[in-house]
Amino acid sequence: MHQKKINMSPYNDLEAQILSYFEQDNLSDNSFSKIALLVFGFQYKNNSAYQNYCSAIGSTPETVSHWNQIPPLPTDAFKSTDTAIASFPARQIKHTFLTSGTTSEVRGKHDFPSLSLYEASIRYRWKQLKLPKVACGIFLTPSPASAPNSSLSHMMGVLESSIASESIWLLKDNGALDDSALVRCASEKEPLFLLGTAISFLELFDRLTEPIKLPKASMVMETGGYKGSHRNLEKTELYQLFEDKLGLHENSIINEYSMTELSSQFYTQGIGDPHYGPPWTRTRVIDPRTGVDSAPGSPGYLVIYDLANLYSVMAIQTQDIAVAHNDGSFTLMGRDPSALPRGCSRSADS
């Protein structure tokens, strides 16, 4: 019996609209709200789990008139073993990313029928940082081939040609970290770009018998926290280690914030500045008790609206605590201590 062919036109039309926004430096609140409401209607219709959630709290496309009224779905929903958080038919799944965790835990999953929108979001967001391409990019994460279900490894693979002319992956398939290539590249006096999780950098620092002075104009991108590991450093302590071990000033260090359940990235540079997202995202900080926006300057749960999350749920409620700023940026304060361990760094530490 032949399966009925799926009409992908509505998907393709919305994807094309969202892609057109990737090339814009700014997206007005009105324009964002207009496309966000279309995406909400699409996801409400095609994502049964999300529709049930929205209906239970009395939010439907008929009652929502602005992007900030669209109900955010808690990230724990992606761990459901009963219903996929997907806005397309299950038989169209082409790729799945899994959250980090142990084999005994239920891991969240993010399914995709195509990675074209996801990868475009990664590339366009990185392009907005306007960073120079260097001779050598050194990655302290598993390669995409060795970790096909890791969204972090996939992101690194998407970016490697934009970052450097040559790429070296220090983390071997058996999990061991080989720092010999870093020593060799550092001696060639050409700027390097190091990318990895906070915990993988700590492992590198532990392995170094003496500091390595990286060439001038070298940079680092670090991501992930310490939850679920035996390590825990303040950002100032971690960045001091970058200076002590690699000779890098804090302004040469970029922090990336994202998660498996999202498709876009938020960046900050140095210490003290907030995280900024691309024009196709919006953020709120909500009171965890009431679900309404926290008072100005007050911490709450970070909520992210990501248009690139077309094929799952655009509005995501994280378990990260943040403070919102008037320009749409946010300052991370930490993670809800009652939340289960999560994070890219955790898999590197296990």
C-alpha positions as CSV (number, residue, x, y, z in Angstrom):
1,M,0.0,0.0,0.0
2,H,1.5,3.3,-1.1
3,Q,1.7,6.1,1.5
4,K,0.0,9.4,0.6
5,K,2.5,11.9,-0.7
6,I,3.1,14.8,1.7
7,N,2.5,18.3,0.4
8,M,5.6,20.2,1.4
9,S,4.6,23.5,-0.1
10,P,3.5,25.1,3.2
11,Y,6.8,24.1,4.8
12,N,8.9,25.4,1.9
13,D,7.0,28.7,1.6
14,L,7.5,29.4,5.3
15,E,11.1,28.3,5.2
16,A,11.7,30.7,2.3
17,Q,10.2,33.6,4.2
18,I,12.3,32.9,7.2
19,L,15.5,32.6,5.1
20,S,14.8,36.0,3.6
21,Y,15.1,37.5,7.1
22,F,18.5,36.0,7.6
23,E,20.0,38.5,5.2
24,Q,18.6,41.5,7.0
25,D,20.5,43.3,9.7
26,N,17.4,44.3,11.6
27,L,13.8,43.0,11.8
28,S,11.2,45.3,13.2
29,D,9.0,44.1,16.1
30,N,6.0,44.4,13.8
31,S,7.7,42.3,11.0
32,F,8.9,39.7,13.5
33,S,5.4,39.4,15.1
34,K,3.8,39.0,11.7
35,I,6.0,36.0,10.7
36,A,6.0,34.6,14.2
37,L,2.2,34.5,14.2
38,L,2.3,32.6,10.9
39,V,4.8,30.1,12.3
40,F,2.7,29.7,15.4
41,G,-0.4,29.0,13.4
42,F,1.6,26.5,11.3
43,Q,3.0,24.7,14.4
44,Y,-0.3,24.7,16.2
45,K,-1.9,23.0,13.2
46,N,0.9,20.5,12.5
47,N,2.4,19.7,15.9
48,S,-0.2,17.7,17.9
49,A,1.8,17.8,21.2
50,Y,2.2,21.6,21.0
51,Q,-1.4,22.0,20.0
52,N,-2.5,20.1,23.1
53,Y,-0.3,22.1,25.3
54,C,-1.5,25.5,23.9
55,S,-5.1,24.4,24.1
56,A,-4.8,23.3,27.7
57,I,-3.7,26.8,28.7
58,G,-6.2,28.6,26.5
59,S,-3.9,29.9,23.8
60,T,-4.8,29.4,20.1
61,P,-4.0,31.2,16.9
62,E,-7.4,33.0,17.3
63,T,-6.5,34.3,20.8
64,V,-2.9,35.3,20.2
65,S,-2.2,38.6,18.4
66,H,1.5,39.3,19.2
67,W,4.7,37.3,19.3
68,N,5.1,37.7,23.0
69,Q,1.7,36.0,23.6
70,I,2.8,32.8,21.9
71,P,3.1,30.1,24.6
72,P,6.6,28.9,25.2
73,L,7.1,25.1,25.5
74,P,9.3,23.9,28.3
75,T,12.4,22.2,27.1
76,D,11.5,19.1,29.2
77,A,8.8,18.4,26.6
78,F,11.5,17.3,24.1
79,K,12.2,14.4,26.4
80,S,8.7,12.9,25.8
81,T,8.8,9.3,24.8
82,D,5.1,9.3,23.7
83,T,4.9,12.2,21.2
84,A,7.5,13.8,19.1
85,I,7.8,17.6,19.3
86,A,7.7,18.0,15.5
87,S,5.6,20.0,13.1
88,F,6.0,17.6,10.2
89,P,5.1,13.9,9.7
90,A,7.4,11.4,11.5
91,R,8.2,9.6,8.3
92,Q,9.9,12.7,7.0
93,I,12.6,12.7,9.7
94,K,16.0,13.0,8.2
95,H,18.1,14.0,11.2
96,T,17.9,13.9,14.9
97,F,20.0,15.7,17.5
98,L,20.0,14.4,21.1
99,T,20.6,16.3,24.3
100,S,23.6,15.2,26.4
101,G,23.1,12.7,29.2
102,T,23.9,9.3,30.5
103,T,22.6,6.1,29.0
104,S,20.2,5.6,31.9
105,E,18.5,9.0,31.4
106,V,15.8,10.1,29.0
107,R,17.5,12.4,26.5
108,G,15.7,15.1,24.7
109,K,15.5,14.9,20.9
110,H,15.1,17.5,18.2
111,D,14.0,16.1,14.8
112,F,14.4,17.7,11.4
113,P,13.1,16.9,7.9
114,S,15.9,19.0,6.5
115,L,18.9,20.9,8.0
116,S,19.0,23.7,5.4
117,L,17.3,26.3,7.6
118,Y,19.2,25.1,10.7
119,E,22.6,25.4,9.0
120,A,21.7,28.7,7.3
121,S,20.9,30.1,10.8
122,I,24.3,29.0,12.1
123,R,26.2,30.5,9.1
124,Y,24.3,33.8,9.0
125,R,24.6,34.3,12.8
126,W,28.4,33.7,12.7
127,K,28.7,36.1,9.7
128,Q,27.1,38.8,11.8
129,L,30.0,38.6,14.3
130,K,32.4,39.9,11.5
131,L,35.3,37.9,12.7
132,P,38.4,37.5,10.5
133,K,39.1,34.0,9.0
134,V,42.3,32.5,10.4
135,A,44.8,30.0,9.2
136,C,43.9,27.2,11.6
137,G,40.8,26.3,13.5
138,I,41.3,23.9,16.4
139,F,38.2,22.1,17.8
140,L,38.0,20.6,21.2
141,T,34.8,18.7,20.5
142,P,34.0,15.4,18.9
143,S,33.9,15.7,15.1
144,P,30.5,15.6,13.4
145,A,31.4,12.1,12.0
146,S,32.1,10.7,15.4
147,A,29.1,12.4,17.1
148,P,26.3,12.6,14.4
149,N,23.6,13.2,17.0
150,S,25.4,16.1,18.7
151,S,24.1,19.6,17.7
152,L,27.3,21.1,19.0
153,S,29.5,19.0,16.8
154,H,27.3,19.6,13.8
155,M,27.5,23.4,14.4
156,M,31.3,23.2,14.6
157,G,31.3,21.3,11.3
158,V,29.1,23.8,9.6
159,L,31.3,26.6,10.8
160,E,34.8,25.1,10.2
161,S,35.2,26.4,6.6
162,S,34.1,29.9,7.7
163,I,36.5,30.0,10.7
164,A,39.8,28.8,9.2
165,S,41.6,27.5,6.1
166,E,42.7,24.4,8.0
167,S,40.7,22.5,10.7
168,I,42.1,20.2,13.4
169,W,40.0,18.2,15.8
170,L,41.9,17.5,19.1
171,L,39.2,15.3,20.7
172,K,39.7,11.7,19.4
173,D,37.1,9.1,18.9
174,N,38.0,7.4,22.2
175,G,37.5,10.7,24.0
176,A,41.1,11.4,24.6
177,L,42.4,15.0,24.0
178,D,45.6,15.3,21.9
179,D,47.2,18.7,22.4
180,S,50.2,18.1,20.2
181,A,48.6,19.7,17.2
182,L,47.9,22.8,19.2
183,V,51.5,23.1,20.3
184,R,52.6,22.7,16.7
185,C,50.2,25.3,15.3
186,A,51.0,27.8,18.0
187,S,54.7,27.7,17.0
188,E,53.8,28.7,13.5
189,K,53.0,32.3,14.6
190,E,49.7,32.5,12.6
191,P,46.5,33.4,14.5
192,L,44.5,30.5,15.7
193,F,40.8,30.0,16.6
194,L,40.1,27.5,19.4
195,L,36.5,26.3,19.8
196,G,35.2,23.9,22.5
197,T,33.2,23.4,25.7
198,A,34.3,25.0,29.0
199,I,35.0,21.6,30.4
200,S,37.1,20.5,27.4
201,F,39.2,23.6,27.9
202,L,39.7,22.8,31.5
203,E,40.9,19.3,30.5
204,L,43.3,21.0,28.0
205,F,44.6,23.3,30.8
206,D,45.2,20.3,33.1
207,R,47.2,18.6,30.4
208,L,49.5,21.5,29.6
209,T,52.8,21.1,31.5
210,E,53.6,24.7,30.8
211,P,51.7,27.6,29.2
212,I,51.4,28.0,25.5
213,K,51.6,31.6,24.1
214,L,49.1,31.7,21.3
215,P,50.0,33.9,18.3
216,K,48.7,37.5,18.3
217,A,45.1,37.9,17.2
218,S,44.2,34.4,18.2
219,M,40.7,33.8,19.6
220,V,38.6,31.3,21.5
221,M,34.9,30.4,21.5
222,E,33.8,28.5,24.6
223,T,30.3,27.1,25.3
224,G,28.5,25.0,27.8
225,G,28.4,25.1,31.6
226,Y,29.4,22.8,34.4
227,K,26.0,21.3,35.6
228,G,26.3,17.6,36.2
229,S,30.1,17.6,36.3
230,H,32.5,17.8,39.2
231,R,33.9,21.1,37.9
232,N,32.5,24.6,38.7
233,L,34.3,27.8,37.9
234,E,33.1,31.4,37.8
235,K,33.5,33.0,34.3
236,T,36.2,35.3,35.6
237,E,38.1,32.2,36.9
238,L,37.8,30.4,33.6
239,Y,38.9,33.4,31.6
240,Q,41.9,34.0,33.9
241,L,43.0,30.5,33.0
242,F,42.8,31.4,29.3
243,E,45.2,34.2,30.0
244,D,47.5,32.2,32.3
245,K,47.6,29.1,30.0
246,L,47.2,30.5,26.5
247,G,48.1,34.2,26.9
248,L,44.6,35.3,25.8
249,H,42.9,38.5,27.1
250,E,39.2,38.2,28.0
251,N,38.3,40.3,24.9
252,S,39.7,37.5,22.7
253,I,37.1,35.1,24.1
254,I,33.6,34.6,22.8
255,N,30.9,32.7,24.7
256,E,28.2,30.9,22.7
257,Y,24.8,30.2,24.2
258,S,22.3,27.8,22.6
259,M,20.9,24.3,23.2
260,T,19.8,21.2,21.3
261,E,16.2,22.4,21.4
262,L,17.1,25.6,19.5
263,S,18.4,26.3,16.0
264,S,20.0,29.7,16.6
265,Q,22.9,31.0,18.7
266,F,23.5,33.9,21.1
267,Y,27.0,35.3,21.6
268,T,28.8,37.6,24.0
269,Q,32.5,38.6,24.1
270,G,34.7,39.1,27.1
271,I,33.3,39.6,30.6
272,G,30.4,41.8,31.6
273,D,28.5,42.1,28.3
274,P,25.1,40.5,27.7
275,H,24.2,37.9,25.1
276,Y,22.8,39.0,21.8
277,G,20.8,37.0,19.3
278,P,20.2,37.4,15.6
279,P,17.3,39.5,14.2
280,W,15.2,36.4,13.7
281,T,15.0,35.7,17.4
282,R,13.3,37.4,20.4
283,T,13.7,36.8,24.1
284,R,11.7,37.3,27.3
285,V,12.4,36.6,30.9
286,I,9.4,35.3,32.9
287,D,8.5,34.8,36.5
288,P,8.6,31.0,37.0
289,R,5.6,31.2,39.4
290,T,3.3,33.3,37.1
291,G,4.6,32.9,33.6
292,V,4.4,36.7,33.1
293,D,7.3,38.9,32.3
294,S,9.6,39.5,35.2
295,A,9.9,43.0,36.6
296,P,12.7,45.1,34.9
297,G,16.1,44.0,36.3
298,S,14.6,40.9,38.1
299,P,15.7,37.4,37.2
300,G,13.5,34.7,35.8
301,Y,13.3,31.9,33.3
302,L,14.7,32.7,29.9
303,V,12.2,32.3,27.0
304,I,13.5,32.3,23.4
305,Y,11.5,32.7,20.2
306,D,13.5,31.3,17.3
307,L,12.1,31.5,13.8
308,A,14.7,28.9,12.7
309,N,12.9,26.4,14.9
310,L,10.2,26.1,12.2
311,Y,10.1,22.3,12.3
312,S,9.6,21.8,16.0
313,V,8.4,24.7,18.3
314,M,9.5,28.3,17.8
315,A,8.8,29.4,21.4
316,I,11.0,27.6,24.0
317,Q,11.1,28.1,27.8
318,T,14.5,27.2,29.1
319,Q,15.5,26.4,32.6
320,D,18.2,29.0,32.6
321,I,17.9,32.0,34.8
322,A,18.5,35.4,33.1
323,V,17.9,39.1,33.4
324,A,16.4,40.9,30.3
325,H,17.6,44.2,28.9
326,N,15.7,46.8,26.9
327,D,17.6,46.1,23.7
328,G,16.5,42.5,23.6
329,S,19.8,41.1,25.0
330,F,20.0,39.1,28.3
331,T,22.5,38.4,31.0
332,L,22.7,34.8,32.1
333,M,22.7,34.3,35.9
334,G,22.9,30.5,36.0
335,R,20.6,27.5,35.8
336,D,17.6,26.6,37.9
337,P,19.2,24.4,40.6
338,S,16.2,22.1,40.6
339,A,16.7,21.4,36.8
340,L,18.2,18.2,35.6
341,P,21.8,18.4,34.3
342,R,22.1,19.6,30.8
343,G,24.7,21.0,28.5
344,C,27.4,20.5,25.9
345,S,30.1,20.5,28.5
346,R,28.6,17.6,30.3
347,S,29.1,15.2,27.5
348,A,32.7,16.2,27.3
349,D,33.2,15.5,31.0
350,S,31.5,12.1,31.1
